[in-house]
Amino acid sequence: MRNHSGGTLYPLIGYKGQEPVGIFPIFELNSGPVTLVFSPPYELGIPTLGPALLNMGKLKQRKREKRHARFVESCLEWIDDEIDPHYTYVETDWNYDDTRPFVWNDFDVSPAYTYVLPLGDRPSEEELIGRFSSSPRRRIRDHLDEEYTVEIGGRDAIEWIVDRVTERYEEQDRTPHFTVDFALELSERLPDGAVRPYLLSINGEPVTGCLILEHDGTAHRWQGGAIPDTDFPANEVLEWHMMLDAIDRGIDTYELVGANTPRLNTWKAKFSPEIRTYYSAKRSSTSMDIAESLYLNLRDKSSLLTSLAPSTESASKGK
């Protein structure tokens, strides 16, 4: 993210004595006289980041809340003292469910949503299909006898997927929000299997694809799924295969990444996911309207557009 965001990374970490209690990576961006802080950086298609707590599970509630609040407050004090931003924007992970320290420090906190499918019970192929709504069930079953292949590719597959997403953005007169170079560097620098570029091909030619990000028992359906030029239900079939592959690898949770855009939710909800909540937290030291207008202008005019959760969804389905 540091290499491709154009911002300055500050990987904040808090300690209680010698024990780490939390991490909070932030990115500073300067636009003229205005300084902005983001977590995650706004232009890379990463929907959430924010703080993560460490070594809290062994604590009782009172002590856990106290340590959590002190950690976040200390990070915000550091940001104010060292950067003094005009605007700060944080999108938390959906596992971070207590945003009160931000509220107590004058942030405007709002909920956002994503979809997840629990897979810990290891459903069979037929059991998994049976959880879908009638439309994808029928479309998948009706085409199982047709010849197609689903495989995990390499660099070429990543480039093909990102190019298709870019084309879809350009067809809608929107600016693409992440690059092939960023996706390739993620694949090269993260551990093997953390980035999985899936391609569904018919007659040897790819018709749709998707990048899966995977870590710690969760597969995140990140980018891809642009509308294919075929009557074959390529995206539904690919989704099903990616879920089955995740089950085979012992993955417990499959995230469909984002549930904030009604026209996209209709497609994602067909797989019968559960809702998870995450949060956006924003604060301005000057006029919120002026600072937020600058943020939106930077976001929408950037050659590396991301609009955090909602547009990340749009890219992920390419619709």
Phi, psi and chi 1 to 4 in degrees:
 res  aa     phi    psi   chi1   chi2   chi3   chi4
   1 MET       -  -41.6  -66.9 -173.1 -154.2      -
   2 ARG   -59.1  -43.2  178.1 -159.6   63.0 -162.3
   3 ASN   -68.2  -23.6  -68.3  -11.9      -      -
   4 HIS  -119.0   -2.3  -65.0  -90.8      -      -
   5 SER   -90.2  -20.6   67.4      -      -      -
   6 GLY    76.9    5.3      -      -      -      -
   7 GLY  -109.6  178.1      -      -      -      -
   8 THR  -102.0  125.4  -58.6      -      -      -
   9 LEU   -87.5  133.5  166.1   65.9      -      -
  10 TYR  -122.6  102.0  -61.8   98.4      -      -
  11 PRO   -84.8   85.3   28.9  -29.6      -      -
  12 LEU   -73.0  141.3  -55.8 -177.7      -      -
  13 ILE  -141.5  138.3 -178.8  168.0      -      -
  14 GLY  -111.7  148.3      -      -      -      -
  15 TYR  -127.2  147.4  -68.6   90.9      -      -
  16 LYS  -112.3  100.7  174.1   67.4  172.8  178.2
  17 GLY    67.4 -121.4      -      -      -      -
  18 GLN   -98.8   -1.0  -62.6  -60.9  -48.7      -
  19 GLU   -95.3  123.9 -178.2  179.4   56.5      -
  20 PRO   -67.9  137.2   23.9  -31.5      -      -
  21 VAL  -115.3  -14.2  -60.2      -      -      -
  22 GLY  -177.0  157.8      -      -      -      -
  23 ILE  -127.7  150.2   56.6  173.7      -      -
  24 PHE  -152.4   88.1 -167.8  175.1      -      -
  25 PRO   -76.5  127.6   25.1  -29.1      -      -
  26 ILE  -127.2  157.8   63.4  164.5      -      -
  27 PHE  -128.3  129.2  -66.4   79.7      -      -
  28 GLU   -98.5  133.2  175.4 -170.9   -3.9      -
  29 LEU  -129.6  132.4  177.5   70.6      -      -
  30 ASN  -111.0  129.5  -64.3  -71.0      -      -
  31 SER  -128.1   99.6 -179.9      -      -      -
  32 GLY    61.4 -130.2      -      -      -      -
  33 PRO   -82.7   -2.3   30.8  -35.3      -      -
  34 VAL  -101.4  132.9  178.8      -      -      -
  35 THR  -111.8  130.2  -59.7      -      -      -
  36 LEU  -123.0  147.2  -54.4  100.9      -      -
  37 VAL  -122.8  132.7  165.8      -      -      -
  38 PHE  -130.9  150.9  -62.9   95.6      -      -
  39 SER  -153.4   98.6 -177.0      -      -      -
  40 PRO   -84.1  169.8   33.5  -38.0      -      -
  41 PRO   -60.4  144.0   21.8  -31.5      -      -
  42 TYR   -76.5  -11.0   70.2   89.7      -      -
  43 GLU  -114.8   16.9   72.4  -87.4   36.6      -
  44 LEU  -116.5    4.3  -64.3  179.4      -      -
  45 GLY    76.1   12.0      -      -      -      -
  46 ILE   -88.0  114.7  -57.3  -65.5      -      -
  47 PRO   -74.5  -29.0   24.8  -32.6      -      -
  48 THR  -144.0  154.7   60.1      -      -      -
  49 LEU  -156.0 -103.1 -164.7   59.2      -      -
  50 GLY    69.7 -162.6      -      -      -      -
  51 PRO   -80.7  154.3   28.2  -32.5      -      -
  52 ALA  -134.0  135.0      -      -      -      -
  53 LEU   -94.3  147.1  -55.8  179.0      -      -
  54 LEU  -127.6  144.0  -54.8  170.4      -      -
  55 ASN    56.3   37.8  -59.6  -47.2      -      -
  56 MET  -101.4  -19.1  -63.5  -75.8 -170.7      -
  57 GLY   -62.0  -27.6      -      -      -      -
  58 LYS   -81.9   -9.0   61.6 -174.6  178.6 -178.4
  59 LEU   -89.4  150.9  -57.9  178.3      -      -
  60 LYS   -74.8  162.1  -67.3 -176.3  177.4 -179.7
  61 GLN   -55.5  -47.1 -175.4   69.0   18.7      -
  62 ARG   -60.3  -46.9 -177.3 -171.6   65.8   83.4
  63 LYS   -69.8  -36.1 -174.9  170.4  -71.0 -172.4
  64 ARG   -63.7  -44.7 -178.1  166.3   61.0 -112.7
  65 GLU   -64.5  -40.6  -70.4 -172.0    4.9      -
  66 LYS   -64.0  -44.7 -176.0  177.3 -179.2 -179.6
  67 ARG   -67.0  -41.0 -171.7  168.6  -64.6 -176.5
  68 HIS   -60.3  -49.6  174.1 -162.0      -      -
  69 ALA   -61.7  -42.3      -      -      -      -
  70 ARG   -63.5  -39.5  -77.0 -177.5  172.9  178.0
  71 PHE   -62.8  -51.2  165.1   64.9      -      -
  72 VAL   -63.9  -43.6  172.2      -      -      -
  73 GLU   -61.5  -39.1  -71.9  169.6    0.1      -
  74 SER   -64.8  -40.4  -64.7      -      -      -
  75 CYS   -62.9  -44.2  -71.1      -      -      -
  76 LEU   -66.6  -36.5  -62.7  177.7      -      -
  77 GLU   -63.5  -41.5  -72.4  176.1    5.4      -
  78 TRP   -62.3  -43.7 -172.9   93.6      -      -
  79 ILE   -60.3  -45.6  -68.6  169.7      -      -
  80 ASP   -65.2  -41.7  -69.9  -18.4      -      -
  81 ASP   -73.3  -40.9  -68.6  -16.9      -      -
  82 GLU   -91.9  -28.9  -60.2  -63.8  -31.7      -
  83 ILE  -116.1  -40.1  -57.9  176.5      -      -
  84 ASP    53.2   59.9 -169.6   22.3      -      -
  85 PRO   -74.0  155.7   30.3  -36.4      -      -
  86 HIS   -81.9  -23.6  -62.4   87.4      -      -
  87 TYR  -150.9  132.5 -175.9   71.4      -      -
  88 THR  -128.0  131.9  -57.2      -      -      -
  89 TYR  -136.0  126.6 -168.0   98.9      -      -
  90 VAL  -128.4  134.2  177.5      -      -      -
  91 GLU  -115.5  114.5  -68.2  -92.8  -13.6      -
  92 THR   -82.1  159.7   68.1      -      -      -
  93 ASP   -73.7  155.3  178.9   76.0      -      -
  94 TRP   -74.0   -6.1   49.3  -90.1      -      -
  95 ASN   -86.5  -10.8  -68.8  -65.2      -      -
  96 TYR   -95.4  101.8 -178.1   85.0      -      -
  97 ASP  -111.3    8.0   58.5    0.5      -      -
  98 ASP  -126.9   98.4 -175.8   -1.1      -      -
  99 THR   -99.6   13.1   58.3      -      -      -
 100 ARG   -58.2  -37.1  -70.8  175.7  -61.6  168.6
 101 PRO   -58.4  -29.2  -29.0   38.3      -      -
 102 PHE   -73.4  -43.1  -73.3   95.0      -      -
 103 VAL   -58.8  -42.7  175.5      -      -      -
 104 TRP   -69.1  -12.4  -63.7  -26.8      -      -
 105 ASN  -113.7   32.4  -74.9  -85.7      -      -
 106 ASP    68.8   28.7  -60.3  -37.9      -      -
 107 PHE   -91.0  146.5  -84.0   74.4      -      -
 108 ASP   -88.7  112.1  179.9   15.5      -      -
 109 VAL  -109.0  130.9  176.9      -      -      -
 110 SER  -131.7  145.6  -58.6      -      -      -
 111 PRO   -79.2  151.2   29.7  -34.3      -      -
 112 ALA  -138.7  172.7      -      -      -      -
 113 TYR  -138.8  151.7  -54.4   93.1      -      -
 114 THR  -140.5  164.6 -170.7      -      -      -
 115 TYR  -107.7  138.0  -77.3  130.6      -      -
 116 VAL  -135.0  150.0  -57.9      -      -      -
 117 LEU  -114.8  117.0  -79.8   82.7      -      -
 118 PRO   -70.6  130.0  -18.1   31.6      -      -
 119 LEU  -122.8    9.9  -60.2  175.7      -      -
 120 GLY   -64.2  -20.5      -      -      -      -
 121 ASP   -83.2    0.3   60.5  -22.4      -      -
 122 ARG    53.7   62.4  -54.2  -70.0  177.4 -103.2
 123 PRO   -65.1  150.6   24.7  -34.8      -      -
 124 SER   -74.4  173.7   65.8      -      -      -
 125 GLU   -55.3  -48.8  -66.7 -175.6    8.8      -
 126 GLU   -69.9  -37.3 -172.0   57.2   32.2      -
 127 GLU   -64.3  -38.6  -73.2  171.9  -20.0      -
 128 LEU   -66.1  -46.8 -175.4   60.7      -      -
 129 ILE   -59.0  -38.4  -69.6 -179.1      -      -
 130 GLY   -62.7  -19.1      -      -      -      -
 131 ARG   -82.8  -16.7  -62.9  177.4 -178.2 -179.5
 132 PHE   -76.5  163.6  -58.2  163.1      -      -
 133 SER   -71.9  171.8   64.5      -      -      -
 134 SER   -62.1  -36.7   58.7      -      -      -
 135 SER   -64.0  -55.2  173.8      -      -      -
 136 PRO   -66.6  -31.7   21.4  -32.3      -      -
 137 ARG   -57.8  -50.3  -77.4 -156.5  -47.1  -94.7
 138 ARG   -66.1  -45.0 -177.1 -176.5   66.1 -105.0
 139 ARG   -65.4  -39.1  -74.5  167.1   60.5   81.8
 140 ILE   -68.1  -49.2  -67.9  171.2      -      -
 141 ARG   -62.7  -37.1  -73.7  169.3  173.0  162.7
 142 ASP   -69.6  -14.9  -72.8   -9.8      -      -
 143 HIS  -121.0   12.0  -68.1   82.1      -      -
 144 LEU   -66.6  -25.7  -72.9  179.5      -      -
 145 ASP   -84.4   -8.0  -67.2  -25.4      -      -
 146 GLU   -77.8  155.0  -63.0 -173.5   26.5      -
 147 GLU   -85.7  122.0  -68.0 -168.0    9.7      -
 148 TYR  -157.1  163.5   66.2   89.7      -      -
 149 THR  -131.9  146.7   60.2      -      -      -
 150 VAL  -125.0  124.8  174.6      -      -      -
 151 GLU  -146.5  159.4   60.2 -176.7   -0.5      -
 152 ILE   -94.1  122.7  -60.5  175.2      -      -
 153 GLY   -99.7 -163.2      -      -      -      -
 154 GLY  -120.3 -139.3      -      -      -      -
 155 ARG   -58.2  -42.6  -69.2  177.6   59.8   90.9
 156 ASP   -61.5  -38.7  -70.2  -13.7      -      -
 157 ALA   -66.4  -41.4      -      -      -      -
 158 ILE   -60.2  -46.8  -67.7  173.3      -      -
 159 GLU   -61.8  -41.5  -67.3  176.6   -3.0      -
 160 TRP   -63.3  -45.0 -171.4   91.2      -      -
 161 ILE   -63.5  -48.0  -67.7  165.5      -      -
 162 VAL   -64.3  -39.0  176.1      -      -      -
 163 ASP   -62.1  -38.9  -74.7  -13.9      -      -
 164 ARG   -67.9  -40.6  -60.7  -66.8   80.4   71.8
 165 VAL   -63.8  -42.1  174.0      -      -      -
 166 THR   -60.6  -44.2  -61.6      -      -      -
 167 GLU   -60.0  -40.0  -71.7  173.4    0.3      -
 168 ARG   -66.0  -40.5 -174.1   58.5  179.0  164.5
 169 TYR   -59.8  -46.8  -94.3   88.0      -      -
 170 GLU   -66.0  -33.8  -68.3  172.5  -13.7      -
 171 GLU   -61.5  -29.9  -71.5  170.6    1.5      -
 172 GLN   -95.1   11.5  -61.3  174.2  -23.8      -
 173 ASP    57.5   38.5  -65.6  -37.9      -      -
 174 ARG  -117.0  155.6  -60.8  165.4   59.1 -160.1
 175 THR   -87.7  128.1  -53.1      -      -      -
 176 PRO   -58.1  145.0  -21.7   32.6      -      -
 177 HIS  -110.0   -1.6   71.6  -69.7      -      -
 178 PHE  -153.7  163.8   79.8  120.2      -      -
 179 THR  -117.2  161.8   65.5      -      -      -
 180 VAL   -58.5  -41.5  167.8      -      -      -
 181 ASP   -59.3  -41.5  -71.9  -16.6      -      -
 182 PHE   -65.3  -46.1  177.2   52.0      -      -
 183 ALA   -62.5  -40.4      -      -      -      -
 184 LEU   -66.6  -40.6  -71.6  174.2      -      -
 185 GLU   -67.6  -36.4 -174.3  165.6   -7.4      -
 186 LEU   -57.5  -46.4  -79.2 -179.5      -      -
 187 SER   -63.1  -38.3  179.5      -      -      -
 188 GLU   -75.3  -35.4  -68.4  164.8   -1.5      -
 189 ARG   -95.5  -25.9  -63.5 -169.6   58.9  172.0
 190 LEU   -79.7  162.0  -66.9  176.7      -      -
 191 PRO   -59.2  155.9  -23.2   33.2      -      -
 192 ASP   -54.4  133.5  -70.0  -16.5      -      -
 193 GLY    88.9   -7.9      -      -      -      -
 194 ALA   -71.7  -30.6      -      -      -      -
 195 VAL  -117.9  120.0  178.7      -      -      -
 196 ARG  -122.8  105.6  -65.8  175.8  174.4  -92.5
 197 PRO   -88.0  105.3   27.3  -28.0      -      -
 198 TYR   -90.7  136.9  -76.9   86.2      -      -
 199 LEU  -125.3  135.0  -71.1  180.0      -      -
 200 LEU  -105.7  124.3 -175.1  147.7      -      -
 201 SER  -120.5  147.7  -59.1      -      -      -
 202 ILE  -125.3  127.0  -62.0  175.2      -      -
 203 ASN    54.8   37.2  -62.6  -37.6      -      -
 204 GLY    80.7   -0.7      -      -      -      -
 205 GLU  -112.0  128.1  -65.9  -65.3  -33.0      -
 206 PRO   -65.4  137.8   22.4  -30.8      -      -
 207 VAL  -118.7  -22.2  -64.6      -      -      -
 208 THR  -157.8  162.8 -168.4      -      -      -
 209 GLY  -162.5  167.3      -      -      -      -
 210 CYS  -155.5  143.1 -174.8      -      -      -
 211 LEU   -95.7  124.1  -64.2  177.9      -      -
 212 ILE  -104.4  130.9  -65.5  -76.7      -      -
 213 LEU  -102.8  131.8  -60.3 -177.9      -      -
 214 GLU  -133.8  134.0 -172.7  170.7  -61.7      -
 215 HIS  -164.2  137.1  173.9   67.8      -      -
 216 ASP    53.0   47.0 -164.5   26.5      -      -
 217 GLY    83.5    5.3      -      -      -      -
 218 THR  -126.4  132.7  -61.1      -      -      -
 219 ALA  -105.4  123.9      -      -      -      -
 220 HIS  -104.9  116.9  -52.4  -91.5      -      -
 221 ARG   -76.6  103.0 -172.9 -158.8 -175.5  -74.4
 222 TRP   -94.7  -73.6 -175.9   35.5      -      -
 223 GLN  -127.6  146.8  -58.7  -74.1  -10.1      -
 224 GLY   131.2 -160.0      -      -      -      -
 225 GLY    72.2   25.7      -      -      -      -
 226 ALA   -60.0  149.9      -      -      -      -
 227 ILE   -61.3  120.0  -60.2  174.0      -      -
 228 PRO   -80.9  153.5   29.6  -33.9      -      -
 229 ASP   -90.6   69.0 -175.0   18.2      -      -
 230 THR  -161.7  153.6  175.2      -      -      -
 231 ASP   -80.3  -13.7  -66.8  -28.5      -      -
 232 PHE   -67.2  135.2 -178.3   81.6      -      -
 233 PRO   -74.6   66.6   29.8  -35.9      -      -
 234 ALA   -62.2  -43.0      -      -      -      -
 235 ASN   -69.9  -39.7  -76.2  -30.5      -      -
 236 GLU   -64.3  -44.9  -72.5   96.8  -28.8      -
 237 VAL   -65.1  -41.9  171.5      -      -      -
 238 LEU   -63.0  -43.0  176.9   61.7      -      -
 239 GLU   -58.5  -45.3 -155.2   78.4   51.7      -
 240 TRP   -61.1  -44.7  176.6   56.8      -      -
 241 HIS   -66.1  -38.6  -83.9  -80.1      -      -
 242 MET   -65.6  -37.5  -68.7 -169.4  -61.9      -
 243 MET   -65.5  -44.2  -67.4  175.5 -170.4      -
 244 LEU   -62.9  -39.8  -70.1  174.0      -      -
 245 ASP   -63.4  -40.0 -160.8   15.6      -      -
 246 ALA   -62.6  -41.4      -      -      -      -
 247 ILE   -60.9  -44.4  -67.6  169.3      -      -
 248 ASP   -61.8  -30.2  -70.9  -18.0      -      -
 249 ARG   -88.2    2.5  -66.5 -165.7  -52.2  -81.6
 250 GLY    83.4   18.1      -      -      -      -
 251 ILE   -71.2  136.5  -65.5  -61.9      -      -
 252 ASP   -95.2  -26.4  -66.5  -37.4      -      -
 253 THR  -137.9  133.6  -54.3      -      -      -
 254 TYR  -118.0  116.4 -175.7   93.6      -      -
 255 GLU   -99.0  129.8 -175.7 -173.1    7.7      -
 256 LEU   -87.3    6.7  -73.5  159.8      -      -
 257 VAL    49.8   86.6 -175.9      -      -      -
 258 GLY   106.1  134.5      -      -      -      -
 259 ALA  -146.6   45.8      -      -      -      -
 260 ASN  -114.0   -5.6  -61.9  -62.9      -      -
 261 THR  -118.6  112.6  -54.7      -      -      -
 262 PRO   -51.7  -43.7  -29.3   36.1      -      -
 263 ARG   -69.5  -23.5   64.1 -170.5  177.7   88.1
 264 LEU   -88.9  -31.6  -57.2  179.3      -      -
 265 ASN   -59.9  -34.5  -64.6  -10.2      -      -
 266 THR   -57.7  -41.5  -60.0      -      -      -
 267 TRP   -71.4  -46.3 -166.1   91.0      -      -
 268 LYS   -68.3  -36.2  -64.6  179.7  179.6 -177.7
 269 ALA   -65.6  -17.2      -      -      -      -
 270 LYS   -62.5  -20.4  -64.9 -170.7  -60.9 -176.0
 271 PHE   -92.5    9.2  -59.6   99.9      -      -
 272 SER    56.2   51.5  -60.6      -      -      -
 273 PRO   -80.9  172.3   32.2  -35.9      -      -
 274 GLU  -102.6  153.8  -61.0  177.0   -2.8      -
 275 ILE   -87.0  137.6  -71.3  -73.9      -      -
 276 ARG  -125.3  147.8  -65.4  -72.2 -174.5  -87.3
 277 THR  -107.4  134.9  -55.6      -      -      -
 278 TYR  -128.8 -178.4   62.9   99.2      -      -
 279 TYR  -139.0  147.2  -62.8   90.6      -      -
 280 SER  -106.8  138.6   64.7      -      -      -
 281 ALA  -130.6  125.0      -      -      -      -
 282 LYS  -136.0  147.1   57.1 -173.9  176.3 -177.9
 283 ARG  -148.9  140.1 -176.1  177.0   69.5  176.7
 284 SER  -128.0  139.9  175.3      -      -      -
 285 SER   -89.1  -10.4   60.6      -      -      -
 286 THR  -120.4 -147.3   56.7      -      -      -
 287 SER   -68.4  121.4  166.8      -      -      -
 288 MET   -58.9  -37.9  179.1   64.1   74.4      -
 289 ASP   -63.4  -43.9  -68.2  -22.7      -      -
 290 ILE   -66.6  -47.5  -66.0  173.2      -      -
 291 ALA   -64.2  -42.4      -      -      -      -
 292 GLU   -70.8  -35.2 -169.2  157.3   19.6      -
 293 SER   -62.0  -39.5  -65.9      -      -      -
 294 LEU   -64.7  -44.2  175.2   59.7      -      -
 295 TYR   -58.0  -47.0  157.4   67.5      -      -
 296 LEU   -65.1  -38.1  -67.8  171.6      -      -
 297 ASN   -65.2  -43.6 -176.7   65.1      -      -
 298 LEU   -61.3  -43.4  -74.1  168.9      -      -
 299 ARG   -63.5  -48.4 -175.5 -165.9   71.9 -174.1
 300 ASP   -77.9  -25.8  -65.9  -21.1      -      -
 301 LYS   -94.5  -11.0  -60.6  -56.9 -178.7 -177.1
 302 SER   -64.5  144.8  172.1      -      -      -
 303 SER   -72.8   -8.0   62.4      -      -      -
 304 LEU  -124.3   71.5  -61.5  170.1      -      -
 305 LEU   -73.0  134.2  170.6   69.4      -      -
 306 THR  -138.0  143.7 -156.0      -      -      -
 307 SER  -117.4   44.2   47.5      -      -      -
 308 LEU    55.2 -132.1  -61.2  168.3      -      -
 309 ALA   -65.9  -53.4      -      -      -      -
 310 PRO   -61.1  -46.6  -26.7   37.0      -      -
 311 SER   -77.8  -23.1  -73.6      -      -      -
 312 THR   -60.0  -39.4  -61.7      -      -      -
 313 GLU   -60.6  -46.8  -71.1 -176.4   74.7      -
 314 SER   -58.5  -40.8  -60.2      -      -      -
 315 ALA   -68.0  -37.6      -      -      -      -
 316 SER   -65.5  -29.1   68.5      -      -      -
 317 LYS  -103.2  -10.7  -76.4  -47.3  -54.4  166.8
 318 GLY    63.9   27.7      -      -      -      -
 319 LYS  -113.5      -  -64.8 -175.6  178.7 -179.3
